[in-house]
Amino acid sequence: MIISNSSRLGLPLVLACFIFLLWSTASMAAAPQNLSIANNTGEDLLNIHLQKGKVTQFMRLDMPPGGSEEIENPGGTVELRLDTGLALWTFSRVPLAQAASLTFGPQPDTLTLVTGKGDKRQFSARMRSLLPDENSGPVCALDQFRPGMHMKDVCALLDQSPPHDDNDAVLTSLGFAGMVWAARLLPGQAENGKSGIFRSAGPDRLEHMELRRKLDAATLHKLLTTLYAQGYAPWQAEFPGLDMNFVEMPKSDSARHKEILQQVLDYFMASGQGEATVMLAPSAMLPNLADADKPQSDVQLFTLTLRHSSKNLVVDVAAYQASEGGR
C-alpha cells in the first residue's frame, strides 16, 4: 500500500482530533451534574440530610411551598432525611447518581425521582414528628433564656440521642406559652473555640432557640398574651407593604401599640397571603434599644414570623449580652 504525503500529513490531525474527543468525553463524564429539587408540598423544606455509609452531608434549602432550586448532585445511593421544621421524613435507598430531579409532594412522605432518561421512580418516607402526641409524657418548659447558658442547663433532653440539623442544633420539643412547640436549640461558640453539641472539651453555650407550630389565630393570641404578661411590647413589625416602628410613633403608649398591632394582625390573618414578622422586646428597655447600637444590659428578644404559604408560626428567641450587640 502506498501512502501519499497528504495522507501522512493528515494522520497526525486525525489522531489529535481523536485524542481531543476522548478527553472531551472524559471531561463531560467527570463534570458534576446538577440536581433539580422542587417543593410541591404545603410545608417549608428547611434542609436535607444525606447518609451514605459513614459519610453525612447536609443541604440547606429554606424552600417555601412551590419553590425549586438546582444544586450539585452528590451522587451515590443514600438515605435521605427531609426536615420540614415540624417533622423529619426519611426516604431509604434513594439512587441520587441516577437522578436528574427530586420532587417532594404533594405530601411530605412522597418523593418522585426522575432520571436523566426521563424514567420516574416513587419513594415513600417514614415520619418522625418533632411535636409529641397527646398521650406522650411531659416536655421541658423553657420560660427563661440567659445569654451564654450551658446547653446542659437548658433542659434535660428526654431523648438521649436527639437529631441535629445542618447547624448542629438539637431538635426537640419544648413547652412555652402553655403550648408544645417543635424546637431547635442552637449552640454558640464553646470556650475552646469549637461549636457544636456535647463537645468533650469546654462547655457549649446556648446561642438562640427557634420554636415552631402551625399558624392560627388562637395560637397567635395565646403567644402574644403570654409575652405581654411577661412585660414584652411590640418594637418593630413588617407586613406586606407596611413597615412599623412602634418606638417612633408619636403620642402613643404600649397599650396603644398593642391595639394597633392587633388591628394589622387581624387584617393580615384574614388576607391569607404573604409573610409578616413582629419583634418584641421588654417594654422598659425599648427607649434604650431604639437609641443604642448595642444593648447596655442583657436583653432577650422575640421575633415572630407568620408564614401563610406553609401556615407556620416561627418564634426566634435571641439573647443579647450587654455591650456585645449580638447573640
C-alpha positions as CSV (number, residue, x, y, z in Angstrom):
1,M,0.0,0.0,0.0
2,I,1.3,3.4,-0.9
3,I,0.7,6.3,1.5
4,S,0.8,9.7,-0.1
5,N,2.4,12.7,1.5
6,S,-1.0,14.3,2.0
7,S,-2.2,11.2,3.9
8,R,0.9,11.3,6.1
9,L,0.2,14.9,6.9
10,G,-3.5,14.1,7.7
11,L,-2.8,11.3,10.1
12,P,-1.5,13.5,13.0
13,L,-4.5,15.7,12.6
14,V,-6.9,12.7,12.8
15,L,-5.0,11.4,15.8
16,A,-5.2,14.8,17.5
17,C,-8.9,15.0,16.9
18,F,-9.4,11.5,18.3
19,I,-7.5,12.3,21.4
20,F,-9.4,15.6,21.9
21,L,-12.7,13.7,21.5
22,L,-11.7,11.2,24.2
23,W,-10.6,14.0,26.5
24,S,-13.9,15.9,26.0
25,T,-15.9,12.8,26.7
26,A,-14.0,12.0,29.9
27,S,-14.3,15.6,31.0
28,M,-18.0,15.6,30.4
29,A,-18.4,12.4,32.4
30,A,-16.3,13.8,35.2
31,A,-18.2,17.1,35.4
32,P,-20.6,17.4,38.3
33,Q,-24.2,17.0,37.3
34,N,-27.0,19.3,38.6
35,L,-29.9,18.1,40.6
36,S,-33.2,19.9,40.5
37,I,-35.2,19.9,43.7
38,A,-38.9,21.0,43.8
39,N,-41.2,21.5,46.7
40,N,-44.8,20.6,45.8
41,T,-45.8,20.1,49.5
42,G,-47.6,22.6,51.7
43,E,-44.6,22.7,54.1
44,D,-41.3,24.6,54.3
45,L,-38.3,22.4,53.3
46,L,-35.5,23.5,55.7
47,N,-32.8,21.1,54.8
48,I,-31.9,17.6,53.5
49,H,-29.7,15.2,55.4
50,L,-27.9,12.6,53.3
51,Q,-26.4,9.5,54.8
52,K,-24.1,7.3,52.6
53,G,-22.3,4.7,54.6
54,K,-20.4,6.6,57.3
55,V,-20.5,9.9,55.3
56,T,-23.0,12.5,56.3
57,Q,-23.9,15.5,54.2
58,F,-26.4,18.4,54.7
59,M,-28.1,20.5,52.0
60,R,-29.7,23.7,53.3
61,L,-32.8,24.7,51.3
62,D,-35.1,27.0,53.3
63,M,-37.5,26.4,50.4
64,P,-41.1,27.6,50.7
65,P,-44.1,25.6,49.2
66,G,-43.9,25.9,45.4
67,G,-40.2,26.7,45.4
68,S,-37.4,25.0,43.4
69,E,-33.6,25.0,43.2
70,E,-30.7,23.4,41.4
71,I,-27.8,22.0,43.4
72,E,-24.8,19.9,42.6
73,N,-25.7,16.2,42.6
74,P,-23.7,14.4,45.3
75,G,-24.3,11.1,43.6
76,G,-24.4,7.6,45.2
77,T,-27.3,5.8,46.8
78,V,-28.3,7.5,50.1
79,E,-30.7,7.6,53.0
80,L,-32.4,11.0,52.6
81,R,-33.9,12.8,55.5
82,L,-36.2,15.8,54.8
83,D,-36.6,18.4,57.5
84,T,-39.9,20.4,57.4
85,G,-39.5,22.1,60.8
86,L,-42.3,20.1,62.3
87,A,-41.3,16.6,61.3
88,L,-38.4,14.6,59.8
89,W,-39.2,12.4,56.7
90,T,-36.7,9.7,55.8
91,F,-36.5,8.0,52.4
92,S,-34.4,4.9,52.1
93,R,-32.0,3.9,49.3
94,V,-32.5,6.9,47.0
95,P,-30.2,6.5,43.9
96,L,-29.1,10.1,43.5
97,A,-26.5,9.0,41.0
98,Q,-29.3,8.3,38.6
99,A,-31.4,11.4,39.5
100,A,-31.9,14.5,37.4
101,S,-34.7,15.9,39.6
102,L,-36.3,15.3,43.0
103,T,-39.9,16.4,43.6
104,F,-41.4,16.3,47.1
105,G,-45.1,16.2,47.4
106,P,-48.0,16.6,47.3
107,Q,-47.5,15.1,50.8
108,P,-44.1,15.3,52.6
109,D,-43.9,11.5,52.6
110,T,-43.9,11.3,48.8
111,L,-40.8,11.7,46.7
112,T,-40.7,11.4,42.9
113,L,-37.2,10.8,41.3
114,V,-36.8,11.5,37.6
115,T,-33.7,10.0,35.9
116,G,-31.7,11.6,33.2
117,K,-33.6,9.4,30.7
118,G,-36.9,10.6,31.9
119,D,-37.9,7.5,33.9
120,K,-39.8,8.1,37.2
121,R,-39.5,6.3,40.5
122,Q,-41.6,6.8,43.6
123,F,-40.4,6.6,47.2
124,S,-42.3,6.7,50.5
125,A,-41.0,8.0,53.7
126,R,-41.2,7.1,57.4
127,M,-42.1,10.1,59.6
128,R,-40.7,11.3,62.9
129,S,-42.7,14.1,64.4
130,L,-41.0,16.9,66.3
131,L,-44.3,17.5,68.2
132,P,-45.3,14.9,70.7
133,D,-48.8,13.4,70.5
134,E,-51.4,13.9,73.2
135,N,-50.5,10.7,75.1
136,S,-46.8,11.4,75.4
137,G,-45.0,12.4,78.5
138,P,-44.4,16.0,79.6
139,V,-41.8,18.0,77.7
140,C,-39.3,20.6,79.1
141,A,-40.5,24.1,79.6
142,L,-38.2,26.9,78.6
143,D,-39.5,30.2,80.1
144,Q,-36.1,31.6,80.9
145,F,-33.3,32.3,78.4
146,R,-30.0,33.6,79.7
147,P,-27.2,34.7,77.4
148,G,-24.4,32.1,77.3
149,M,-26.2,29.5,79.5
150,H,-24.8,26.0,79.3
151,M,-26.6,23.6,76.9
152,K,-27.0,21.1,79.7
153,D,-28.8,23.7,81.8
154,V,-31.4,24.4,79.1
155,C,-33.3,21.3,80.0
156,A,-32.7,17.6,80.4
157,L,-33.5,16.3,76.9
158,L,-35.8,13.3,77.0
159,D,-34.1,11.7,74.0
160,Q,-30.6,10.7,74.8
161,S,-29.7,10.8,71.1
162,P,-31.6,13.8,69.7
163,P,-31.4,14.5,66.0
164,H,-29.5,17.6,64.8
165,D,-29.9,19.9,61.8
166,D,-27.2,21.3,59.5
167,N,-26.3,24.0,62.0
168,D,-25.8,21.3,64.7
169,A,-28.9,22.5,66.5
170,V,-30.6,20.0,68.8
171,L,-34.1,19.1,67.5
172,T,-36.6,18.5,70.3
173,S,-40.0,19.6,71.8
174,L,-40.4,22.4,74.3
175,G,-43.3,23.8,76.3
176,F,-43.8,27.6,76.0
177,A,-46.9,29.8,76.5
178,G,-48.9,26.8,77.6
179,M,-48.3,25.0,74.3
180,V,-45.9,22.4,72.9
181,W,-43.6,23.5,70.2
182,A,-41.1,21.9,67.8
183,A,-37.8,23.5,69.0
184,R,-34.3,24.0,67.7
185,L,-31.6,24.7,70.3
186,L,-28.7,26.3,68.6
187,P,-25.3,26.2,70.3
188,G,-23.0,29.1,70.1
189,Q,-19.2,29.1,70.3
190,A,-17.7,27.0,73.0
191,E,-14.9,28.2,75.2
192,N,-12.4,26.0,73.3
193,G,-13.4,27.6,70.1
194,K,-15.4,24.7,68.7
195,S,-19.1,24.9,68.1
196,G,-21.5,22.0,68.5
197,I,-23.4,19.9,70.9
198,F,-21.9,17.8,73.7
199,R,-18.2,18.6,73.0
200,S,-15.9,16.8,75.3
201,A,-13.6,19.8,75.8
202,G,-15.2,23.1,77.0
203,P,-18.9,23.7,77.8
204,D,-21.3,24.6,74.9
205,R,-23.4,27.7,75.2
206,L,-26.9,28.2,74.0
207,E,-27.0,30.9,71.3
208,H,-30.7,31.1,70.5
209,M,-33.7,28.9,70.0
210,E,-36.4,28.6,67.5
211,L,-39.9,27.4,68.2
212,R,-42.4,26.3,65.5
213,R,-46.1,25.5,65.4
214,K,-48.9,25.7,62.8
215,L,-50.2,29.2,62.4
216,D,-53.7,30.0,63.5
217,A,-55.4,32.9,65.3
218,A,-55.8,31.1,68.6
219,T,-52.1,30.1,68.8
220,L,-51.0,33.6,67.9
221,H,-53.3,35.2,70.5
222,K,-52.1,32.8,73.3
223,L,-48.5,33.5,72.4
224,L,-48.9,37.3,72.4
225,T,-50.9,37.2,75.7
226,T,-48.1,35.3,77.4
227,L,-45.4,37.7,76.1
228,Y,-47.4,40.8,77.1
229,A,-47.9,39.2,80.6
230,Q,-44.1,38.8,80.8
231,G,-43.6,42.5,80.2
232,Y,-42.9,42.4,76.4
233,A,-44.2,45.0,74.0
234,P,-44.1,45.5,70.2
235,W,-40.9,47.0,68.9
236,Q,-40.9,46.6,65.1
237,A,-43.0,44.8,62.6
238,E,-43.0,44.2,58.8
239,F,-46.1,43.3,56.8
240,P,-46.6,43.2,53.1
241,G,-46.4,46.8,52.1
242,L,-46.1,48.1,55.6
243,D,-43.1,48.6,58.0
244,M,-43.8,49.7,61.6
245,N,-41.5,51.0,64.3
246,F,-43.6,51.4,67.5
247,V,-41.0,53.4,69.4
248,E,-41.1,56.2,66.8
249,M,-44.9,56.5,66.9
250,P,-45.7,59.9,68.5
251,K,-48.1,60.4,71.4
252,S,-48.8,56.7,71.9
253,D,-48.1,54.2,74.7
254,S,-47.6,50.5,74.9
255,A,-51.3,49.8,75.2
256,R,-51.9,51.8,72.1
257,H,-49.1,50.0,70.3
258,K,-50.6,46.6,71.1
259,E,-54.0,47.8,69.9
260,I,-52.5,49.0,66.6
261,L,-50.6,45.8,66.1
262,Q,-53.6,43.6,66.7
263,Q,-55.6,45.5,64.1
264,V,-52.9,44.9,61.5
265,L,-52.5,41.3,62.5
266,D,-56.3,40.7,62.2
267,Y,-56.1,42.1,58.7
268,F,-53.1,40.0,57.8
269,M,-54.5,36.8,59.1
270,A,-57.8,37.4,57.2
271,S,-55.9,38.0,54.0
272,G,-54.4,34.5,53.9
273,Q,-51.4,35.7,51.9
274,G,-47.8,36.8,52.4
275,E,-45.4,36.8,55.3
276,A,-45.0,39.0,58.3
277,T,-42.5,39.5,61.2
278,V,-43.1,41.0,64.6
279,M,-40.2,41.8,67.0
280,L,-41.0,42.2,70.7
281,A,-38.7,43.4,73.5
282,P,-39.0,44.2,77.2
283,S,-41.2,47.3,77.5
284,A,-38.9,49.0,79.9
285,M,-35.9,48.7,77.6
286,L,-37.5,49.9,74.4
287,P,-36.3,53.5,74.6
288,N,-32.7,52.4,75.2
289,L,-32.8,49.8,72.4
290,A,-34.0,52.4,70.0
291,D,-31.2,54.9,70.7
292,A,-28.3,52.5,71.2
293,D,-26.3,50.4,68.7
294,K,-25.5,47.9,71.4
295,P,-27.7,46.9,74.5
296,Q,-26.5,48.3,77.8
297,S,-27.8,45.3,79.7
298,D,-28.7,41.7,79.0
299,V,-31.8,41.5,76.9
300,Q,-34.0,38.8,75.3
301,L,-35.8,39.5,72.1
302,F,-38.7,37.5,70.5
303,T,-39.1,37.6,66.7
304,L,-42.4,36.1,65.4
305,T,-42.6,35.1,61.7
306,L,-46.1,34.4,60.3
307,R,-45.9,32.5,57.1
308,H,-49.2,31.9,55.2
309,S,-47.7,29.7,52.4
310,S,-46.8,26.9,54.9
311,K,-49.2,28.0,57.6
312,N,-46.2,28.1,60.0
313,L,-45.6,30.3,63.1
314,V,-41.9,30.5,63.9
315,V,-40.6,32.2,67.1
316,D,-37.0,33.1,67.3
317,V,-35.7,33.7,70.8
318,A,-32.4,35.5,70.9
319,A,-30.4,36.7,73.9
320,Y,-28.1,39.6,73.7
321,Q,-25.4,40.3,76.3
322,A,-24.6,43.8,77.5
323,S,-22.3,45.8,75.2
324,E,-21.8,42.8,72.8
325,G,-24.6,43.8,70.4
326,G,-25.1,40.2,69.2
327,R,-26.1,36.7,70.0
